[in-house]
Amino acid sequence: MTSHSLANVLGWIVLVVVLAAAVFYGPLGQFGKPQPAQVAQPAQPAPSPTPRGPVIRDVPN
């Protein structure tokens, strides 16, 4: 083998390794790692204010 053909083979090997790493680590459309489904939590109603007693006001006689 000449040095050019050896460099060509090594170049292809490096190219395949880089592309495989890109597919494995980076999502490519639908082939990426699936995202976990997010479950929608129902909104908690706001707590009602504590009931207070009647308001007593001073009224002039």
N, C-alpha and C positions, 0 to 999 in steps of 0.2 A: 504494500500500500504506500502510496506517496503521501507526503505531508499534507497535501491539499485534500485528499480524500479522507484522511484521518481527522483533519480539522472540520470537514463537512459532517462527518458522523458525530463528532463531539458537539458540534453546534446544534444538530438536530436533537441530541439527547438533552442538552441544556434547554432548548426550546420546549420540549415536551414536559420537562420538570417544571418550568416556569408557568406554562399554561395549566398544568394540573394543580399547582399551588394556587393559581388565580381562581380556578373553579372551586377548589375546596374552601378557600378562605373568604372569597368574595362572592356574594350572591349574584347570580346571572339570571335575572328574570324569575321564572317559576322553578329553576333548578337550584336556587339558593336554599339555605337552611330555613325550614318552616318557622314562622313566627308563632309563639304561643298565642292561643286564642284568648282574647281579653273578655272576661265575663263582666257584663254591665251590672253594676251594683245599683239597686233601686235607691232613689234619693230618700234619705230619712226625713220625715216631716219635722219641721221646726217644733221644739217643745213649747207647749203653751205656757204663758206666764202663770206663775202661781196665783191662785185666786186670793184676793184681798177682801177684807171686811168692808162694810159700808163706810163711805166717807162722811164724817161728821164735821159740819162747818158751823162756826158761830154765826148765828143770825140775830140781828137786833130785834128787840121786842117792840 
